[in-house]
Amino acid sequence: MAQLATPFSWAQRRDRIFISINLRDITEEKIDLQPTSLSFDCTSDKKQYHGVVNFYDEIDVESSKKTILGFGARIVLFKKNTEAPYWPRLTKEGGKHNNITFDWERYIDSDEEGEDGDKGLGQDWDPSQMQHFGGPGGEEDSDDDEEGAGQNVNDLDDEEEIDAKKEEDNADQNDEKKE
């Protein structure tokens, strides 16, 4: 079976890199994180994916975290040199990589980072739900029992108020038509 290129999207802050892999129902994932590279292999929708990224600069493997969700994988890499300027690109090699895109949903201008450093991470982003890479014993953890954890829950009171306002407006319009 031919392997497809893993689709990576990325964004950054001064001290970290966010990588998203947007593949549904990832299984058989193999992640090899090194200070200068990331290798990600998995199966999604009965297709094999393989991807390697050689980082622009070194990252701190010990601090970096990952989580596999039903709609993809998220990886947070902490830069080794947090005083260095923003990376101009994710990879050491320049040029176009068809499987690597910038994650505009998580983008924040470097000038605005101090104002809202977690902007664009989504309300469901919770670093405590993420796992560290490897560690002693290299234990594997399944997210099956945590499916749905951290999902957004709408406030029903607000929705009821909106629905009541809509009904009120409709009633007012009907009254105007009758007159």
N, C-alpha and C positions, 0 to 999 in steps of 0.2 A: 504494500500500500504506500502510495506517495505521501510525503509529509508536506503540509502547507505551512506557510510562514505565520508565526504567532503575531497577531496584531497588537502592538504596544501603543499606548498613548501616554504622554507624560506632561508633568507640570513641575514647577519648583518653587521653593521658598529659599531664603538665604541659607538655612541649615539643613534642608531636606529635599528629596526628589520623590514625587508621587508617580507611580506607574500603575496604569489600569490595563487589564487584559480583558477585553469585552467579548468573551465567548460564553455561551450558555451551557449550563450543566457540565462543568469541567470535571473530568474523572482522570484517574491514573496520572496525576500531575507529578512531575519531577522538577524540583527547583534547585539549582546549584548557584548559590550566591557567593561570589568571591569579592575581594576588595576592588577589583578592576573590571568585573564582568558579572553578567546574569545569564544563566541558561534556563530556559523554560520549555518543558515538553509536556504535552497533555493530549487527552482525547476529548472531543466535543462533537456532539451529533454524529458519532461514529466515524469521525475524521481525525487523523493524527496531525498535531501541530508541533512545530519545533522553532525556537527562536533563541538567538544569542545576541546580547548587547554588550559591547566593550565600552565601558563608561568613559566619559570625558576626563574625569578625575576620580580619585579613590573615595570609597564610601566605608562607613563603619558597619561591618557585618553584624557585630554583637548587638548593636542598638536597632538595627533594621527589623521591620515586622512585615507580616503577610497575613492575608485572610482570603479564603476561597468562598465565594457566595454563589448562589444559584445563577446569577447573571454575569459572573466573571470573577476575576481575581484582582485584589488591590495589594500593592506593595509600597511600603514607605521606607525609603532608603535615607539614612542620615549621612550627610557629607562628613568626611573625615576632617577637612579643613573648612570650618564654618566661617572663617574670616576672608576666604577667597571670594572674588566677585561671582556673580551669577554665571552659570555655565552657558555658553553661547549655543550649545546643542547637547543632546544626551550622549552621543557617541564620540569616541576618540577619533574615528574616521570621519572625515567631512563627506559631503555629497548627499544625495537623496537616498533614503531608505524607504522603499514602498510600504513596509509594514510598520513604520514608526511615524506617529503623528503627534502633534501638540494637542494637549487636552485643554481646550478653551473654556470648558466648564469650571476648571480648577485654577484658571489663570488669575493672577493678581499682579498688578504693576509693582515693581520693586519699590517705588516711591510710596505706595499705599500699604505696604506690608505691615508696618507698625500699627496702622489704624485697625486693620482686621485681618490678621495673619491666617485665620481659618476660613476666610471667605472662599466660596467655591468648593468647599469640601463636602457640602451637602449636610443637611440636618441629621442624616443617618450615620455620619462619620463619627465613630467612637473608637479612639485608639485602644481602649481597654478590651475591645472585642478582637483585637488583632493578636496573632501569635508571633513569638520570636522565631528566628530561623535556627533550626538545629538545636544547639545547646547541649548540655550534658545528656547523653543517652539518645539524642536525636529523636525524641518521642514524636509520634504522629498524632494529630488531633483531628477528629472528624467534626465538621460543622453541621452534620445532619440534625442533631438535637437542638441546634441554635438557629435553625432556619426561621427567618422572619424576625430575628432579634434585631433591634435597632431600626425597624421600619418606621416610617412616619405614620402617625395616627392623627387624623383630623379631629379637631375639637367639635363635637356634635353640637354643643351649645351655640357656637358661632354659626354653624350651618343652619340650625333651627331658626336663629335670628334672621339670617339672610332669607330663608324660605318665607318666614312670616312677613318680612318687608316686601317681598315680591308679591305675595298674596294681597297685602294691603294696597300696593300700587295698582294691581289688576282690578281690585274692587273699586278704587277711586276712578279708574278709567271707565269701568262699566257704568258707574254712577253718572259720569259726565256724558256718556253716550245716551243714557236714558233721559237726561234733561234736555 
